[in-house]
Structure formats: C-alpha cells, structure tokens
Amino acid sequence: GEDVEQSLFLSVREGDSSVINCTYTDSSSTYLYWYKQEPGAGLQLLTYIFSNMDMKQDQRLTVLLNKKDKHLSLRIADTQTGDSAIYFCAESIGNAGNMLTFGGGTRLMVKP
Amino acid sequence: DAGVIQSPRHEVTEMGQEVTLRCKPISGHDYLFWYRQTMMRGLELLIYFNNNVPIDDSGMPEDRFSAKMPNASFSTLKIQPSEPRDSAVYFCASSLPTGGSYNEQFFGPGTRLTVL
C-alpha cells in the first residue's frame, strides 16, 4: 500500500533556506505534490512535479525528486515569516482515480 | 469562483448529538472528498465521490458517520451520535476529472468540530 512520510517539525531563521523532506513507498506514483496549509485554513497546492522529472524550480521553490530512493524534497530559498505553515507532500497514482495520498505534514517555523 | 464552501466554520456540540457538516464544491468539479485532520492522526481521507456517487468510503471510521451527495453542488457529512473523539477539523475538497492522474484538489476552509 501507499505510505508517505515526513518529519514533523522544522525551524529556520528568516533569510535562511528551508528544506522539507518526504519519502514515499509506491513506485507507480505519477505526480508528487507539495501543499501548504496556513493557520486556520485549508490546504493549497504550492507546486508539483511529474515523476519523470528530477527537478522543478518556481521562483523561491525548488523541488527535487529522487525516484530511485523514493525521496522528494522542497527547498524554500530566502525563507520569510510568511512561509510559516504546515507543508504536506502527496502523491497520485495512475490507476487510483483522483485520490491523493498525503504525508503527515511538516510544520515550518520561521524565526525573525 | 468562490472556491469550496463549507458550513458551519465552527461547531460545538454535546456528546450524543447529531452533527451535519455541509460542503459546496467548485462548479464543474466532478470529484468531492471529505477529510478529517487531527493532531494525532494527521489528515485522513474519509470518503470521496465521483459524479455524486460514493467511490471509496473505506476511511469512514464507523457506522456513526455517513456522507451523501444528492447533487453536483452539495454534500453532507453526518455524525450520529457524536462522540468527543470526533473532535477534529473536517475538510471538503473538490477536483476536476483528469485523464493523466494530475490531480489538484481544492480545499475548503474546514469545519472545526468540538464535541463536549
């Protein structure tokens, strides 16, 4: 079955880079996603990567995918206090309809 | 579009009472998902619908929970009778049908349920 795991907590100083890691077990994942949840709100898609890609960059965000190790990471450059949130990685699988399997979420705290 | 709409935003009730949570998905989205979020268990998928038909309800914790989608623009999640361990934030999400498994789910703001 599918299992997506993340570390629970990350604390960084404003201006530093943040790296949030995720591991997954299902090798048939077709897309992997990063969602952001701000306090008191629902999850919102931040970025995604197709499984045949190794890297995707979008402004301050860099997503790295290592399919061999089933490892996904999200790097946030020049982290700001507004980046404080819970970050979820998720995977979708080709034959699973529109279902997503979410990790447990990593709470990012950015200190001024 | 207003996004996914959930009501109420907060619900406080006493153990044993019936609770009904409501969701209006984004117009044109064929898929609707109900999730529960707690500190202990994280984000759990309870049930999802495609074209108003329940597809997978394996995440529904027990018979006290039921969900319906009478039409494309409305769904309910009912808990009867409610228990303190049902206290959580309940999210509804919707998405478009996709042929290639890319799936952006759009989440509502959630309903924070407290059962005393």
Interface residues (C-beta under 8 A of the other chain):
Chain A: T30 Y31 Y33 G40 A41 G42 L43 Q44 L45 Y48 F50 F88 S92 I93 G94 A96 G97 N98 M99 L100 F102 G103 G104 G105
Chain B: V4 Y31 G42 L43 L45 Y48 N50 I55 D56 F91 A93 S95 P97 T98 G100 S101 Y102 N103 E104 Q105 F107 G108 P109 G110
